[in-house]
């Protein structure tokens, strides 16, 4: 979780270049995804059709099944591509900020997410909008790319806690690790996010439940702010960028205490 992979010179030297047939397959698969995105923009995910995609590619409808198993497989590929593209932009912005600049890291995540969403509104709607009827995303393919941005936020919470700047206030007293009194206000955060803290992927993360609740609230605010702007939920906004930056400030205040 804490280190992103990189390709070394040795890796580049030992990895064989794809052959002609493999390159042709990659080109066809890229074309399928390109046309599918065009259909996604026009009709939405519920209207996605393999037959229509094949027709626009000049391919017989049966031929597309050599590259895509089903409509659900195509949707999954589009979702994975969207998450991967989003993570690329957000992590690049986040990682460019000094690790000790907690506020800067939060704002980098938010600004990069908004910029990506404005540039890819249909991809954003696919992964954060209304669920596609009768489609269930396969966890083994979507969880890792779908949580890459959240992992950056969790790293931020972890570092904020280590720096004594993670806000854990609001429930009367620090939460117990294993609540035995469901009515005690301090137990509420653990009951709310214990299922996240118990994930083996977070074994190395040092974030108290109350701080994680605030992180989840800040993330929800961020997604809601971007969604509201994309889909004009507030009507015409004269300066959407100013509004978004104010919302980012509110999100920061949810998570971080002022520096000493």
Helices and strands as residue ranges (DSSP letters): H 9-14, H 20-43, G 45-47, H 50-56, G 63-66, H 71-95, H 102-119, H 121-128, H 139-146, H 148-162, G 185-187, H 188-197, G 200-202, H 209-230, H 240-255
